[in-house]
Amino acid sequence: MPKSPRSTPKPIRAIEVLAFPSVQLLDVTGPLQVFASTNDLVARAGGTPPYALQVVAQGGKTVTVSAGLAIATSSLPPIGTALDTLMVAGGPGVEAAAADPALVAWVRERATQARRVASVCTGAFLLAASGVLDGRRAVTHWAFCADLARRFPAVRVESDPIFVRDGPVWTSAGVTAGIDLALALVEQDLGRAVALAVARYLVVFLKRPGGQAQFSAALSLQTAEDRFGALHEWISGHLAGDMSLPVLARQVGMSERSFSRRYVEATGLTPGRAVERLRVEAARRLLSESRLPVKRISERCGFGSEETMRRSFLRLLAATPQDYRARFSS
């Protein structure tokens, strides 16, 4: 941790986290803890805590989160009040929040007062409803990316990153990705040394390897379980075999053209990309839970060669198989 208080920029940065009924608890508390821990560590080093934190909501009343806990909030600050960062949380209640004209208008106006704006998880829907994301790249929880793109065509939705920065607007993926985003904001404000100290204190990665897809390959395909669940189960049991389009089409009793079209409609992925993700997920499990050589794992999971598996890992996880094993092996 840097010892000189001169490393702490001034003035103090005001951060508002917007909550609402049925907000996701960790969407609020995850980023808050990052900023609070930053304040603690900077203060211990003799500096001035850099952040002034506030959870705000309509009416300034107690808000019950989706987990059932009640959290105290402050009233929505008037437009024009000094603000550095506006963060919009997500959760089941975001649909009602995004349908509230008064709240949407407040977000739209408040965003113009902030140096930067961020959303956590499905909070992107509220930012999108306010127009803040129009023409910008954005991400949300992997399970809701397609819905965000469909409902807000002016937003350029990306499905894999942990978080996306487009100018002064930041958006993050599902739930815990809000912690990754907050650490990135701390790094932007105070430098890598401070952000790394906070990450170590919280026992998390400063920069998590790979995109959110590394944790949700099979899970994301469950959206198509009714139509292709049996196929996915078969693929998982035969990863080392031939997974070409003709083989997969025969497995489900469809023509290649019809199968390819319907599969993309159901999953958002081509059959080849889905097989690749399932193979990477199986290889990831073997890398972390076994001592099998990388070459043997590549063969068992159907990659054919270490180089093919390496390219797939880099494309989907932004890490090599060796790097992944070094980070996650038990």
N, C-alpha and C positions, 0 to 999 in steps of 0.2 A: 504494500500500500504506500503510495507517495506520502512523504512526511511533511512536505512544505505546504502550508495553507495557501500559498500563492498559486498552487495548481488548481484551485477551485474557482471557476469563473463566477463573476457577479454580473448582474444582481441575481437574487434567488429566483428560481424558476417556479412559477405557479402551474400546478398540474391539476386538472379537473377530470375525474373519472365519472362518466354519466352512468347511473344505474336506473332501474325501473322494476316494477313488480315482476317476479319470476325471472330475474336476471340470473345468469350462471355465476355462482359464488366465486369460483377460481378466476373467472374473467375479470373480476374486480380485485380480488385480494392478491392474485399472482403478480401483476404489474405493480400494485401498491407495495408489496413486500420488497420487490427489487429496489424501488425508489427509497423506501424507508431504510433498508439495509445500506444503501448508498449514503444516506444521511448519517447513519451511525458510524460507518467506517471513516467517512471524511472527518466527522467530529472527533473521533478517536485519534486521528492523525494531526489534530490541531487546526483543522479548517472549519469554515462555516458551512453547515448543512446546506446543500445546494437546492433542495426541493421543498416547496410548500404544497402539501397534498390535501385534496378535498374530494370527497365523494358527494356528488350532487344528484338531485332527483326533483321531479315536479312536486311542489308543495313542501319540500324539505322534510318530509315525514319519514318514519321508519318504513323500510322496504323489506318485504319478505322475499328471499331469494328462492330459486327453484329447489334448493336442498332443504328448505323449511326454516332456515335461520332468519332472524330479523337483523338488519343492519341499519344504523343511524345514518342519515344523509342530511346535507344542507340544501337549502332552496337553490333553484337555478339562478346563478348570478346574472345580474342585468347585463344586457349587451353593452359593450364598451368597457367593462371591468377588465383590468389588466390580466392577461392570460398568456402563458407560454405554450402549453400542450393540452389539447382536448383529446381524451381517450373515451371511446364509446364501447362499452361492454356488450356481450351477446347473451344468448340464452333463450329459453322457450318464450319469454315475454317480449322478445324483439318484434314479433309480428304485430302485437297490439301497439307497441311503441312506434313502429314505423307507420302505423295507420292513424296516429294522432297528429292532426295538422299543426297544433300549437307546438308540440315537441319537435316535429320535423322542422318547422320554421325556426325554432330556437337553435337547433343544431346547425342549420344552414347559415344563420347569422353569426353564431358564436364561432364557427369555423373560420370566418373571415377575420376574426380578432386574434386568432391563435397563430403562433409561429409555425406550428405543425399540428396535424390532426392524425389520430390513429384509431383503429378499431381492433377489437379482439374477437376472434371467432365469428359468430353470426352478427356481431355488431356492424359488420360490413353492410348488412341489409338496411340499417338505419342511416348509415352514411350515404348509401346509394339512393335511398328514398329522398334524401335532402339535396341530391344533385352533386354532392362533393366528389363522388367518384366518376362522374361523367367524363369520358375520354381518357380515363386513367387505367393503368394496370392495377389489379387487385386480387386478393385471395381471401378465402374464408374456409371454414371447416370442409374437408374433402367431401363429406356427404351432401353438402349444400352448394357446391360450386356450380353444378349444372342448373340448379334452380335460380341462383343469383344471375347467371348469364342469360337465362330465359326471361326473367322478369325485368332485367335492366340491361338491354342490349347495348346501351351506350358505354357500359363498363367492360373493359378487356380483362376477363376473368382468367386467371392461371390456377391450375389445380394442384401443382406439386410443391411450390415453395413453402417454407416455414413462415416467412413473412415477405412482403413486397413493399418496396419504397418507390413511389413515383412522385418526385419533387418533394413537397412538404407533406404529402399524404402517405401514411403507412397503414398497411392492413396485415393481419396475421391469420394463421390457420387455426386449427381446433384447440381450444381450451388452453393447454399448457404452452402453446406457442406464444401466448401473450407474455410469458416470462422471457422467451427468446427475444421478442420485439422490444420489451422494456430494457433488456440488457444492451441491445443495439442502440437504443436512445441514450442510455447512459454513456456508452462508448462514444457516441457522436458529441455529447456534451463535455465529457470529462476525460476522454482518452481511454486507450486500451488497458492501461495499468489499473485504473480504478474499476473499470467494468470487469476485468479478470478477477480482481480481488473480491468483488461482489459475487461473481459466479462461483468462485471457490468457497466462499462463506455459505452460499446456499446449496452447495454440492450439485451444481448443474453445469452443463457445457456453456462456455461463452458463445461458441458457434457450434450448434448441433450438426453433426455430419449428415449430409443428405437432405432430401426433402421429406415432407410428411408422408409421401407415398411409401417410404420404407417401413412404416408401421401399419399400413392399411391395405396391402395388395389384395389378400383374400377377402378382407372385410369389405372393401369397396365393391367387390364382385357380388356380394350378397344382395345387392339391389336387383339382381337378375336371378335370384335363386328359384323362383317359381318356374321360370322357363328353362334355365340352364344349370340349375343346381346339380343335377345328376352328372352333367358333363364336367363341371368343375371338380366334382369328387373323383370322377374317372381320370381326369388330367393329373390331379394330385397324386394318384396312385400309379401313374405311368409316365412320370416326368422324363425318364431316360429314353422313352420310346419315340416313335415318329409322331410329331404333333403338327403335321402339315395341314393345310386347309382341307384337302380331300378327306383325310383321315378323320378330322373333327366333324366335318359335315356328315360323313357316313355314320359316325357315332350317334348323332341326333336324328338321323333319318331325314335329312334335308338336302336339297341341292346346294352346291357350293355358293352360288350367287345369293340364294335366299338366306342361307345360314349366315353368310358374312354380313348381309344387310341387317338382318334381325338382331344379330349379336351386337353390332355397333349401336343399334337403337336401344338395346337393353342395358348395355354397360358403358357406352361411351368410348370403348376401346375396340381395336381390331382384334380378331382372335389371336393373331401372332403376338401382339403386345400384351394381351392378357396372359398367354402362356409364358412369356418372358418374365412378367411380374411374379407369377406363381413359382417359376424356377428360381428367381432371385430370393423370394421369401424362403423357399426350402433350403437354399444354399446358406442364407443368412442364419437360419436355425442351426444347421450343421456346423457352421463356422464358430458359433458361440457356444455350442453344447458338446462338441466332439473334438477329438484331436486328429481327425482324418486329414490327410494332406489335401491341399487346395486342388491338385490335379484330380484326386479321387472324387472330391465333392463335385467338381465340374462335370465329371462323367456321370455320377449318380443322379445329378439334377438335370441332365440332358443338354448341357451346353456343348459337349463334344470336345472342348479344349479350354485350357486356362485363359487364353487370350479372349475367347468369345465371352466367357463369364466376366472377365475383367471389364470388357467394354460395356456389358449390361450393367454391372455395378456402378461404373462411372456415370452412365446415362441416367440411372434411376436413383442412385444414392449419393453421387458425387464423392465416392470413396472406393478404393480398390478393395478386393477381398481380404488382402493382407492387412490393410488399415482397419477394416471392419473387425476382423478377428482381434487385432491388438486392442481395440477400444471396448469390445463387448464380450470377449471370451471369458467364461467362468473358470 
